[in-house]
Amino acid sequence: MEFERSGFYINVCWDSSTGELIVEDPTEGWEWDVDSSLPPLFALDETLTIRLPADASQTQLCHETRQAFAASGLLDATRLIVQDTHESLGTSMVDLLLVEHVWKAIDAYRGREDAHQALAFLGEKFTWRISSGLRAWPLIVPAAIPAAATQGIAEWCWRRESDVEGWHHKVTNLTMARANMAATRAILPHVHPEGVDWPSVRLALTSSGRCLANGQPLQDLFEEGWPQIIASIHREVDVWQRAEDAIGPDAVLRAY
């Protein structure tokens, strides 16, 4: 079977007689329209062979395959590394990725004529938000991946744009890292391939009962700063809910 995600392809072959699952490159020899987009690319550096027990149950086969896919990075966001000798191509790559995998999703949701108006309504700061993640190193290819989007939501709505940094002095760096992980865990069940359940994300992040994994309540850690942090989380969730209404759930998932 052949699979594609954001222009990256894999071909998966299963041989039940040998118990081998082979993930290989299907793109060799494919034609590429150089004027339209990035070329079709294999999602791995080399062929992946997974040897599975012949006597395993269906559940075991699925579990071991998932672990192997996770270890190879196939369940994560795809990252592109531009060699130092071609560093000047980075900006062009970002533009290509945005056009192919975010702007086209907005066009599909709103229609070509209406998409520009929707982005203008959200403002330049929001457009910067979309592209800022792509400009990280290595380049992240936009795709509707719930686990990756969950990390983006935690980054934007909890860690980066909320007021939590202003109260960082209340906790150590280690405790803040644990709080970030707690936020990510709270968000994950509410992010799906079809979109984000924003009311549930809002409740998960602003619940008075939010705790670290060791049971410490966050409101006790941040003390008088907690109400301000909660208000800022509501503000940031509002931003992304407006964005989803304007540009669609698929584009928002990819934008993280």
PyMOL commands that set and color helices and strands:
alter all, ss='L'
color gray80, all
select helices_A, chain A and resi 58-71+84-110+112-122+124-134+146-160+164-170+173-190+198-206+218-247+249-255
alter helices_A, ss='H'
color red, helices_A
select strands_A, chain A and resi 2-5+8-15+20-24+41-42+48-51+79-80+139-140+191-192+195-196
alter strands_A, ss='S'
color yellow, strands_A
deselect
rebuild
show_as cartoon
